[in-house]
Amino acid sequence: MFSVKTNIHEFETFELFANQFQLGKDDLVITQSFIYEPYIKPLGLPCTFVMQERYGAGEPSDEMIQHMMDDLADCRYNRVVAVGGGTVIDISKLFALGLLSNVTDAFERRIPIVKLKQLVIVPTTCGTGSEVTNISIAELKSRHTKLGLADSAILADDAVLVPELLRTLPFAPFAFSAIDALIHATESYLSPKANAYTRLFSVEAMRLILPVFKGIAAEGPDYRLAHLGAMLRASNYAGIAFGNAGCGAVHALSYPLGGTYHVAHGESNYQFFTHILGLYAQKNPDGSIADLNAQYASLIGCPADPSALYPALDRVLSCMVKKRPLHEYGMKAEECASFTDSVLATQQRLLANNYVPLSREDIEAVYKALY
């Protein structure tokens, strides 16, 4: 029913973590310069450091990962340490594997997925939850979509929460990642694989995230700075929940948009979030979505009726990220059909976790409604 195989640690500062884990010459540290310069460089650690942004901006792609792997083909290390957001984490998981010379082979499961290195993940955003999941997501550019590799071999041995590292995170990526964490908590709550144990983590994540969003709406972006530890834990809780129960249609429908038009993951998810909830509530209003609506209603302070609740939720979230029609990202009307085909062809892993089944017509209608 429930499993957490990763050891979870928390340190106030990166220096305390580095000392406790004895970071040294046998460690490959994948990170980014804006994290390395203020928090890691002053420690003078003898690790091998790789700056992810040298290989491209944005979310991970097969081309980005392959370039990095080619450059590090002769590097010798015993432990991979990821210090970064979703891009750094998803890439680092692949560096813990053996028998991997072509990254596409892993995502298309053409080779055995075998872990050879210890993996330590230190998230620097409060959204992916990827430090406790067995999933790595990348854009496969030749297929114009994102694919997930889900395998126990890419679970971290240790996940380390360091609130200090969120202090320099700009508001926009904070907002995208935090909304992503809320969606992880929500989709996993509604998943057919959810149970009493996973829902404990889903609900606690919501209870931590929504008051911070409301505080930001009332007092402005700096409100978050006093709550960074809570937001990291919320992301971690949501990661534990969806690592066990899975995410569904919100993530599945967002992937063609993100893969084709390079929309940030949390922003892309948000475009579909409340619309999918409304569709679920239409199809089966008396199942677990009624319990979810009651949870949200108490946190937001509004009626649990979907006609009032989802617009109220949108108002709170719009203070973090504005909802936009899909055509503003460059999406074309004819892509409503092709995106639907892509979702059905490549995202069955996620669609299996839908609260209720969605037909091809349902999915295309979502794209058309949001276009």
PELINLIN-V110793 format. One record per residue. N is the residue number from 1. SS is DSSP state (h for helix, s for strand, l for the rest). PHI is phi as a letter, one per 30 degrees, with the letter a starting at -180 (999 if undefined). Layout:
N | SS | PHI
N | SS | PHI
//
This chain:
1 | l | 999
2 | l | a
3 | l | a
4 | l | b
5 | l | c
6 | l | c
7 | s | d
8 | s | c
9 | s | b
10 | s | b
11 | l | b
12 | l | d
13 | l | b
14 | h | d
15 | h | d
16 | h | d
17 | h | d
18 | h | e
19 | h | d
20 | h | d
21 | h | c
22 | l | h
23 | l | d
24 | l | a
25 | l | d
26 | l | c
27 | s | c
28 | s | c
29 | s | c
30 | s | c
31 | s | a
32 | l | b
33 | h | e
34 | h | d
35 | h | c
36 | h | d
37 | h | d
38 | h | d
39 | h | c
40 | h | c
41 | h | e
42 | h | d
43 | h | d
44 | l | i
45 | l | d
46 | l | d
47 | l | d
48 | s | d
49 | s | c
50 | s | b
51 | s | c
52 | h | e
53 | h | d
54 | h | d
55 | h | c
56 | l | k
57 | l | c
58 | l | i
59 | l | d
60 | l | d
61 | s | b
62 | h | d
63 | h | d
64 | h | d
65 | h | d
66 | h | d
67 | h | d
68 | h | d
69 | h | d
70 | h | d
71 | h | d
72 | l | c
73 | l | e
74 | l | c
75 | l | d
76 | l | c
77 | l | a
78 | l | c
79 | s | b
80 | s | c
81 | s | b
82 | s | c
83 | s | b
84 | s | l
85 | l | d
86 | h | e
87 | h | d
88 | h | d
89 | h | d
90 | h | d
91 | h | d
92 | h | d
93 | h | e
94 | h | d
95 | h | d
96 | l | d
97 | s | d
98 | s | c
99 | l | h
100 | l | b
101 | l | c
102 | l | b
103 | h | d
104 | h | d
105 | h | e
106 | h | d
107 | h | d
108 | l | c
109 | l | h
110 | l | c
111 | l | b
112 | l | d
113 | l | c
114 | s | b
115 | s | d
116 | l | c
117 | l | b
118 | s | d
119 | s | b
120 | s | c
121 | s | b
122 | s | b
123 | s | d
124 | l | c
125 | l | b
126 | l | c
127 | l | b
128 | l | d
129 | l | i
130 | h | d
131 | h | d
132 | h | b
133 | l | c
134 | l | c
135 | s | b
136 | s | b
137 | s | c
138 | s | b
139 | s | d
140 | s | c
141 | h | d
142 | h | d
143 | h | c
144 | l | h
145 | s | a
146 | s | c
147 | s | b
148 | s | c
149 | s | c
150 | s | c
151 | l | a
152 | h | d
153 | h | d
154 | h | c
155 | l | d
156 | l | d
157 | l | d
158 | s | b
159 | s | c
160 | s | b
161 | s | c
162 | l | b
163 | h | e
164 | h | e
165 | h | d
166 | h | d
167 | l | d
168 | l | c
169 | l | d
170 | l | d
171 | h | d
172 | h | e
173 | h | d
174 | h | e
175 | h | d
176 | h | e
177 | h | d
178 | h | d
179 | h | d
180 | h | e
181 | h | d
182 | h | d
183 | h | d
184 | h | e
185 | h | d
186 | h | d
187 | h | d
188 | h | d
189 | h | d
190 | h | d
191 | l | d
192 | l | e
193 | l | d
194 | l | d
195 | l | b
196 | h | e
197 | h | d
198 | h | d
199 | h | d
200 | h | e
201 | h | d
202 | h | e
203 | h | d
204 | h | d
205 | h | d
206 | h | e
207 | h | d
208 | h | d
209 | h | d
210 | h | d
211 | h | d
212 | h | d
213 | h | e
214 | h | d
215 | h | d
216 | h | d
217 | h | d
218 | h | d
219 | h | c
220 | l | j
221 | h | e
222 | h | d
223 | h | e
224 | h | d
225 | h | d
226 | h | d
227 | h | b
228 | h | d
229 | h | d
230 | h | d
231 | h | d
232 | h | d
233 | h | d
234 | h | d
235 | h | d
236 | h | d
237 | h | e
238 | h | d
239 | h | d
240 | h | d
241 | h | d
242 | h | d
243 | h | d
244 | h | c
245 | h | c
246 | l | i
247 | l | c
248 | l | b
249 | h | d
250 | h | e
251 | h | d
252 | h | d
253 | h | d
254 | h | d
255 | h | d
256 | h | d
257 | h | d
258 | h | d
259 | h | d
260 | h | d
261 | h | c
262 | l | h
263 | l | d
264 | l | e
265 | h | e
266 | h | d
267 | h | d
268 | h | d
269 | h | d
270 | h | d
271 | h | e
272 | h | c
273 | h | e
274 | h | d
275 | h | d
276 | h | d
277 | h | e
278 | h | d
279 | h | d
280 | h | e
281 | h | d
282 | h | d
283 | h | d
284 | l | a
285 | l | d
286 | l | c
287 | l | d
288 | h | d
289 | h | d
290 | h | d
291 | h | d
292 | h | d
293 | h | d
294 | h | d
295 | h | d
296 | h | d
297 | h | d
298 | h | d
299 | h | d
300 | h | d
301 | l | i
302 | l | a
303 | l | d
304 | l | d
305 | l | d
306 | h | e
307 | h | d
308 | h | c
309 | h | d
310 | h | d
311 | h | d
312 | h | d
313 | h | d
314 | h | d
315 | h | d
316 | h | d
317 | h | d
318 | h | d
319 | l | d
320 | l | c
321 | l | b
322 | l | d
323 | l | d
324 | l | b
325 | l | d
326 | h | d
327 | h | d
328 | h | d
329 | h | d
330 | l | j
331 | l | d
332 | l | c
333 | l | e
334 | l | d
335 | h | d
336 | h | e
337 | h | d
338 | h | d
339 | h | d
340 | h | d
341 | h | d
342 | h | d
343 | h | d
344 | h | d
345 | h | d
346 | h | b
347 | l | c
348 | h | d
349 | h | e
350 | h | d
351 | h | d
352 | l | d
353 | l | c
354 | l | d
355 | l | e
356 | l | b
357 | l | d
358 | l | c
359 | l | d
360 | h | e
361 | h | d
362 | h | d
363 | h | d
364 | h | d
365 | h | d
366 | h | d
367 | h | e
368 | h | d
369 | h | d
370 | h | c
371 | l | d
//
